[in-house]
Amino acid sequence: MSGNGDAAATAEKNSPKMRVIRVGTRKSQLARIQTDTVVAMLKALYPGLQFEIIAMSTTGDKILDTALSKIGEKSLFTKELEHALERNEVDLVVHSLKDLPTVLPPAFTIGAICKRENPCDAVVFHPKFVGKTLETLPERSVVGTSSLRRAAQLKRKFPHLEFKSIRGNLNTRLRKLDELQEFSAIILATAGLQRMGWQNRVGQEGGCSVPVAVHTVMKDGQLYLTGGVWSLDGSDSMQETMQATIHVPAQHEDGPEDDPQLVGITARNIPRGAQLAAENLGISLARLLLNKGAKNILDVARQLNDAH
């Protein structure tokens, strides 16, 4: 037995060590599930690499008694992970795209975006209201959400309801809903519920810090972009759709190493012309909305939010 052990130890010592890729993530259960999924895909693509997951808490995870829009800090769920990248403590990080700031820090890039899951919002009801819809909830029922955009959209459609900030990870929010009598329902992302295996809690389908939204559809070489802006009380809104032709060959050779990064995303398998066309469409749509009065709606929303 001693000899076999010595032989095994010698073989292990002489074998080349696998390169370790350190992957940063938040500590929440949902973040870990998302990161595990990404790591599994990377392992399938690069079987010769070893992956180590390093989890940490962020500012957004620690401050749970204040609405996201009131904290006054950017990169609430990403800053600590960004610092870990800067200090070379991790090699890459996995985020929900909605948590990223609109402008990335210098030298940072979005290296890959996984195929999107269900983009819809979901309503989860208190057990005593199972079978109800938002429309049939009693007058002045309280609905919880951490998103100004969701609240603004829903206030416009359901003026008989009241909306209140609710913070915490999915486990915490569902516990607050079920155990407290404060909320009749809460609004969550369907994708998160599905990843946690809680699809049965979905009672109705329908950046979180400003009341704006965008929806994108690619069909027959046409990119359709719909943008919307809402006042905080839902009384005013604006929505426009624009389209552009986008040529993306089925097979495309990688571009040169100095290809530009557009909007912080490295997309070397997409032709530069297609990337520019998509970015210009977004800029054009934003300008159209601003020219039609979106700036006034957002200015009022910002003033009201600051006042409260």
VENFEN-V98429 format. One record per residue. N is the residue number from 1. SS is DSSP state (helix for helix, strand for strand, loop for the rest). PHI is phi in whole degrees, -180 to 180 (999 if undefined). NEAR is the number of other ideal C-beta (glycine too) atoms within 12 Angstrom. Layout:
n=N ss=SS phi=PHI near=NEAR
n=N ss=SS phi=PHI near=NEAR
//
This chain:
n=1 ss=loop phi=999 near=7
n=2 ss=helix phi=-63 near=8
n=3 ss=helix phi=-64 near=9
n=4 ss=helix phi=-63 near=10
n=5 ss=helix phi=-65 near=11
n=6 ss=helix phi=-63 near=12
n=7 ss=helix phi=-65 near=13
n=8 ss=helix phi=-65 near=14
n=9 ss=helix phi=-64 near=13
n=10 ss=helix phi=-66 near=12
n=11 ss=helix phi=-64 near=12
n=12 ss=helix phi=-66 near=13
n=13 ss=helix phi=-67 near=11
n=14 ss=helix phi=-85 near=10
n=15 ss=loop phi=-74 near=10
n=16 ss=loop phi=-67 near=10
n=17 ss=loop phi=-77 near=11
n=18 ss=loop phi=-74 near=15
n=19 ss=strand phi=-68 near=14
n=20 ss=strand phi=-101 near=16
n=21 ss=strand phi=-104 near=24
n=22 ss=strand phi=-91 near=27
n=23 ss=strand phi=-111 near=36
n=24 ss=strand phi=-89 near=37
n=25 ss=strand phi=-158 near=38
n=26 ss=strand phi=-77 near=35
n=27 ss=loop phi=-83 near=24
n=28 ss=loop phi=-62 near=32
n=29 ss=helix phi=-61 near=24
n=30 ss=helix phi=-65 near=35
n=31 ss=helix phi=-61 near=37
n=32 ss=helix phi=-66 near=26
n=33 ss=helix phi=-63 near=31
n=34 ss=helix phi=-64 near=34
n=35 ss=helix phi=-68 near=35
n=36 ss=helix phi=-59 near=21
n=37 ss=helix phi=-65 near=24
n=38 ss=helix phi=-65 near=31
n=39 ss=helix phi=-63 near=30
n=40 ss=helix phi=-61 near=19
n=41 ss=helix phi=-67 near=19
n=42 ss=helix phi=-66 near=26
n=43 ss=helix phi=-63 near=20
n=44 ss=helix phi=-67 near=13
n=45 ss=helix phi=-80 near=14
n=46 ss=loop phi=-130 near=16
n=47 ss=loop phi=-65 near=13
n=48 ss=loop phi=-86 near=15
n=49 ss=strand phi=-109 near=20
n=50 ss=strand phi=-112 near=19
n=51 ss=strand phi=-117 near=30
n=52 ss=strand phi=-118 near=22
n=53 ss=strand phi=-94 near=31
n=54 ss=strand phi=-116 near=29
n=55 ss=strand phi=-101 near=27
n=56 ss=strand phi=-149 near=32
n=57 ss=loop phi=-91 near=23
n=58 ss=loop phi=-115 near=32
n=59 ss=helix phi=-57 near=25
n=60 ss=helix phi=-64 near=37
n=61 ss=helix phi=-75 near=28
n=62 ss=helix phi=-88 near=22
n=63 ss=loop phi=-96 near=21
n=64 ss=loop phi=-115 near=23
n=65 ss=loop phi=-105 near=13
n=66 ss=loop phi=-134 near=20
n=67 ss=loop phi=-61 near=27
n=68 ss=helix phi=-55 near=35
n=69 ss=helix phi=-70 near=33
n=70 ss=helix phi=-98 near=19
n=71 ss=helix phi=-67 near=25
n=72 ss=loop phi=77 near=14
n=73 ss=loop phi=-123 near=20
n=74 ss=loop phi=-88 near=22
n=75 ss=loop phi=55 near=27
n=76 ss=loop phi=-59 near=36
n=77 ss=loop phi=-109 near=40
n=78 ss=loop phi=-132 near=36
n=79 ss=helix phi=-58 near=31
n=80 ss=helix phi=-62 near=31
n=81 ss=helix phi=-70 near=41
n=82 ss=helix phi=-63 near=30
n=83 ss=helix phi=-63 near=20
n=84 ss=helix phi=-64 near=25
n=85 ss=helix phi=-65 near=29
n=86 ss=helix phi=-62 near=17
n=87 ss=loop phi=-87 near=15
n=88 ss=loop phi=61 near=11
n=89 ss=loop phi=-85 near=19
n=90 ss=loop phi=-137 near=27
n=91 ss=loop phi=-97 near=25
n=92 ss=strand phi=-158 near=31
n=93 ss=strand phi=-131 near=43
n=94 ss=loop phi=-114 near=42
n=95 ss=loop phi=-126 near=37
n=96 ss=loop phi=-75 near=34
n=97 ss=helix phi=-60 near=27
n=98 ss=helix phi=-67 near=28
n=99 ss=helix phi=-84 near=35
n=100 ss=loop phi=-74 near=29
n=101 ss=loop phi=-68 near=26
n=102 ss=loop phi=-67 near=19
n=103 ss=loop phi=-122 near=14
n=104 ss=loop phi=-80 near=26
n=105 ss=loop phi=-61 near=20
n=106 ss=loop phi=-55 near=11
n=107 ss=loop phi=75 near=11
n=108 ss=loop phi=-94 near=25
n=109 ss=loop phi=-147 near=23
n=110 ss=strand phi=-87 near=24
n=111 ss=loop phi=-79 near=22
n=112 ss=loop phi=-162 near=21
n=113 ss=loop phi=-126 near=21
n=114 ss=loop phi=-73 near=21
n=115 ss=loop phi=-57 near=12
n=116 ss=loop phi=-72 near=17
n=117 ss=loop phi=-89 near=20
n=118 ss=loop phi=-53 near=19
n=119 ss=loop phi=-87 near=21
n=120 ss=loop phi=-78 near=21
n=121 ss=strand phi=-84 near=33
n=122 ss=strand phi=-131 near=33
n=123 ss=strand phi=-102 near=38
n=124 ss=strand phi=-115 near=41
n=125 ss=strand phi=-97 near=31
n=126 ss=loop phi=-59 near=30
n=127 ss=helix phi=-49 near=19
n=128 ss=helix phi=-75 near=16
n=129 ss=helix phi=-112 near=27
n=130 ss=loop phi=-59 near=21
n=131 ss=loop phi=99 near=13
n=132 ss=loop phi=-83 near=23
n=133 ss=loop phi=-126 near=21
n=134 ss=loop phi=-59 near=35
n=135 ss=loop phi=-66 near=18
n=136 ss=loop phi=-100 near=20
n=137 ss=loop phi=-65 near=29
n=138 ss=loop phi=-60 near=19
n=139 ss=loop phi=-53 near=13
n=140 ss=loop phi=66 near=14
n=141 ss=loop phi=-63 near=30
n=142 ss=strand phi=-98 near=30
n=143 ss=strand phi=-113 near=43
n=144 ss=strand phi=-97 near=36
n=145 ss=loop phi=-160 near=39
n=146 ss=loop phi=-96 near=40
n=147 ss=loop phi=-109 near=34
n=148 ss=helix phi=-62 near=36
n=149 ss=helix phi=-62 near=37
n=150 ss=helix phi=-63 near=44
n=151 ss=helix phi=-62 near=40
n=152 ss=helix phi=-64 near=38
n=153 ss=helix phi=-63 near=31
n=154 ss=helix phi=-75 near=37
n=155 ss=helix phi=-60 near=30
n=156 ss=helix phi=-67 near=25
n=157 ss=helix phi=-90 near=22
n=158 ss=loop phi=-129 near=32
n=159 ss=loop phi=-67 near=16
n=160 ss=loop phi=-82 near=20
n=161 ss=loop phi=-101 near=34
n=162 ss=strand phi=-111 near=25
n=163 ss=strand phi=-124 near=38
n=164 ss=strand phi=-138 near=28
n=165 ss=loop phi=-67 near=34
n=166 ss=loop phi=-134 near=35
n=167 ss=loop phi=-118 near=29
n=168 ss=loop phi=114 near=28
n=169 ss=loop phi=-72 near=30
n=170 ss=helix phi=-59 near=35
n=171 ss=helix phi=-59 near=24
n=172 ss=helix phi=-65 near=24
n=173 ss=helix phi=-65 near=35
n=174 ss=helix phi=-66 near=32
n=175 ss=helix phi=-66 near=18
n=176 ss=helix phi=-61 near=28
n=177 ss=helix phi=-64 near=36
n=178 ss=helix phi=-77 near=25
n=179 ss=helix phi=-96 near=14
n=180 ss=loop phi=-98 near=20
n=181 ss=loop phi=-102 near=14
n=182 ss=loop phi=-79 near=21
n=183 ss=loop phi=-114 near=34
n=184 ss=loop phi=-86 near=37
n=185 ss=strand phi=-163 near=47
n=186 ss=strand phi=-134 near=46
n=187 ss=strand phi=-106 near=44
n=188 ss=strand phi=-134 near=45
n=189 ss=strand phi=-79 near=37
n=190 ss=helix phi=-59 near=27
n=191 ss=helix phi=-59 near=29
n=192 ss=helix phi=-64 near=36
n=193 ss=helix phi=-63 near=31
n=194 ss=helix phi=-66 near=25
n=195 ss=helix phi=-65 near=27
n=196 ss=loop phi=-84 near=28
n=197 ss=loop phi=79 near=14
n=198 ss=loop phi=-111 near=26
n=199 ss=helix phi=-58 near=19
n=200 ss=helix phi=-69 near=14
n=201 ss=helix phi=-84 near=28
n=202 ss=loop phi=-72 near=29
n=203 ss=loop phi=-100 near=32
n=204 ss=strand phi=-165 near=29
n=205 ss=strand phi=-98 near=21
n=206 ss=loop phi=-137 near=29
n=207 ss=loop phi=999 near=26
n=208 ss=loop phi=-84 near=33
n=209 ss=loop phi=-104 near=34
n=210 ss=loop phi=-137 near=29
n=211 ss=loop phi=-80 near=40
n=212 ss=strand phi=-130 near=35
n=213 ss=strand phi=-153 near=31
n=214 ss=strand phi=-144 near=28
n=215 ss=strand phi=-132 near=20
n=216 ss=strand phi=-122 near=23
n=217 ss=strand phi=-134 near=17
n=218 ss=strand phi=-111 near=22
n=219 ss=strand phi=-148 near=11
n=220 ss=loop phi=52 near=12
n=221 ss=loop phi=79 near=16
n=222 ss=strand phi=-110 near=20
n=223 ss=strand phi=-99 near=30
n=224 ss=strand phi=-103 near=24
n=225 ss=strand phi=-123 near=31
n=226 ss=strand phi=-114 near=23
n=227 ss=strand phi=-120 near=31
n=228 ss=strand phi=-140 near=30
n=229 ss=strand phi=-135 near=38
n=230 ss=strand phi=-130 near=33
n=231 ss=loop phi=-75 near=32
n=232 ss=loop phi=-62 near=37
n=233 ss=loop phi=-91 near=24
n=234 ss=loop phi=77 near=27
n=235 ss=loop phi=-76 near=17
n=236 ss=loop phi=-129 near=25
n=237 ss=strand phi=-155 near=30
n=238 ss=strand phi=-149 near=29
n=239 ss=strand phi=-146 near=24
n=240 ss=strand phi=-140 near=27
n=241 ss=strand phi=-127 near=22
n=242 ss=strand phi=-131 near=28
n=243 ss=strand phi=-140 near=23
n=244 ss=strand phi=-149 near=26
n=245 ss=strand phi=-82 near=19
n=246 ss=loop phi=-122 near=27
n=247 ss=loop phi=-99 near=21
n=248 ss=loop phi=-125 near=22
n=249 ss=loop phi=-59 near=13
n=250 ss=loop phi=-60 near=9
n=251 ss=loop phi=-122 near=9
n=252 ss=loop phi=-139 near=18
n=253 ss=loop phi=-70 near=11
n=254 ss=loop phi=-59 near=14
n=255 ss=loop phi=-81 near=20
n=256 ss=loop phi=-65 near=9
n=257 ss=loop phi=-62 near=9
n=258 ss=loop phi=-95 near=9
n=259 ss=loop phi=-56 near=22
n=260 ss=loop phi=-71 near=19
n=261 ss=loop phi=-96 near=24
n=262 ss=strand phi=-103 near=26
n=263 ss=loop phi=44 near=24
n=264 ss=loop phi=77 near=23
n=265 ss=strand phi=-115 near=23
n=266 ss=loop phi=-92 near=26
n=267 ss=loop phi=-130 near=27
n=268 ss=loop phi=-72 near=22
n=269 ss=loop phi=-95 near=21
n=270 ss=loop phi=-116 near=30
n=271 ss=loop phi=-56 near=23
n=272 ss=helix phi=-60 near=24
n=273 ss=helix phi=-60 near=21
n=274 ss=helix phi=-67 near=25
n=275 ss=helix phi=-64 near=30
n=276 ss=helix phi=-64 near=22
n=277 ss=helix phi=-63 near=27
n=278 ss=helix phi=-66 near=33
n=279 ss=helix phi=-65 near=26
n=280 ss=helix phi=-64 near=22
n=281 ss=helix phi=-64 near=31
n=282 ss=helix phi=-63 near=27
n=283 ss=helix phi=-64 near=20
n=284 ss=helix phi=-64 near=22
n=285 ss=helix phi=-65 near=34
n=286 ss=helix phi=-61 near=26
n=287 ss=helix phi=-65 near=17
n=288 ss=helix phi=-62 near=23
n=289 ss=helix phi=-64 near=31
n=290 ss=helix phi=-63 near=21
n=291 ss=helix phi=-65 near=14
n=292 ss=helix phi=-93 near=20
n=293 ss=helix phi=114 near=18
n=294 ss=helix phi=-62 near=30
n=295 ss=helix phi=-62 near=19
n=296 ss=helix phi=-64 near=18
n=297 ss=helix phi=-62 near=30
n=298 ss=helix phi=-69 near=30
n=299 ss=helix phi=-62 near=20
n=300 ss=helix phi=-65 near=23
n=301 ss=helix phi=-62 near=33
n=302 ss=helix phi=-67 near=22
n=303 ss=helix phi=-65 near=14
n=304 ss=helix phi=-65 near=22
n=305 ss=helix phi=-66 near=26
n=306 ss=helix phi=-66 near=13
n=307 ss=helix phi=-68 near=11
n=308 ss=loop phi=-97 near=16
//
